[in-house]
Amino acid sequence: MNLSEKNAVEQATNNFYAALNLLFTGDDQPMQNVWSHADDVVYMGPDGLYLIGWTEISKMWSKVAEMKLGGTVIPINSHTIIGSDISMITCVESGENEIQGKSESVGIRSSTVFRKENNAWVVIAHQTDLLAFMK
């Protein structure tokens, strides 16, 4: 594996989680930027949604930003697989969100798939376990 590709995938992963945490403050633009805008992208999140295509996923991220969930989530116990144009990270997303002023723990399994588009790694799929407070 090429060290520069490993670093690029690690940076894409860091960008995704930085965007996720900014989303919790109400700013969805970084999340909009880290995703591919293709019709084949997939989201299966902690709220039970199963969305295909950038148009639907983009709308969902905007709605999540409006919730201003607060808190911070980080990837722990992560494992990365890097291919020539597809990479994947599996991890446990750990941290907390705030729902109506109450802190809620987050500890869910997650998979995020990246595709190399125009020499940049962008998210094409994200899947997590369900969170009871998101249903």
ChimeraX attribute file (.defattr): number of C-alpha atoms within 10 A of each C-alpha:
attribute: neighborCount
match mode: 1-to-1
recipient: residues
	/A:1	9
	/A:2	10
	/A:3	8
	/A:4	9
	/A:5	17
	/A:6	16
	/A:7	11
	/A:8	15
	/A:9	25
	/A:10	15
	/A:11	13
	/A:12	19
	/A:13	23
	/A:14	14
	/A:15	17
	/A:16	21
	/A:17	20
	/A:18	17
	/A:19	19
	/A:20	22
	/A:21	23
	/A:22	20
	/A:23	26
	/A:24	21
	/A:25	17
	/A:26	18
	/A:27	19
	/A:28	23
	/A:29	15
	/A:30	17
	/A:31	22
	/A:32	19
	/A:33	14
	/A:34	22
	/A:35	22
	/A:36	21
	/A:37	17
	/A:38	12
	/A:39	13
	/A:40	12
	/A:41	21
	/A:42	21
	/A:43	22
	/A:44	19
	/A:45	17
	/A:46	20
	/A:47	14
	/A:48	16
	/A:49	14
	/A:50	13
	/A:51	17
	/A:52	17
	/A:53	16
	/A:54	20
	/A:55	13
	/A:56	15
	/A:57	22
	/A:58	16
	/A:59	12
	/A:60	16
	/A:61	18
	/A:62	17
	/A:63	14
	/A:64	17
	/A:65	21
	/A:66	15
	/A:67	15
	/A:68	18
	/A:69	21
	/A:70	19
	/A:71	18
	/A:72	21
	/A:73	20
	/A:74	17
	/A:75	20
	/A:76	14
	/A:77	10
	/A:78	13
	/A:79	12
	/A:80	16
	/A:81	13
	/A:82	17
	/A:83	14
	/A:84	10
	/A:85	13
	/A:86	17
	/A:87	21
	/A:88	20
	/A:89	19
	/A:90	20
	/A:91	18
	/A:92	20
	/A:93	22
	/A:94	16
	/A:95	17
	/A:96	18
	/A:97	20
	/A:98	17
	/A:99	15
	/A:100	10
	/A:101	9
	/A:102	9
	/A:103	14
	/A:104	17
	/A:105	16
	/A:106	20
	/A:107	18
	/A:108	16
	/A:109	19
	/A:110	19
	/A:111	19
	/A:112	20
	/A:113	22
	/A:114	26
	/A:115	22
	/A:116	17
	/A:117	12
	/A:118	7
	/A:119	9
	/A:120	16
	/A:121	24
	/A:122	24
	/A:123	27
	/A:124	26
	/A:125	20
	/A:126	19
	/A:127	19
	/A:128	20
	/A:129	17
	/A:130	17
	/A:131	16
	/A:132	11
	/A:133	13
	/A:134	10
	/A:135	9
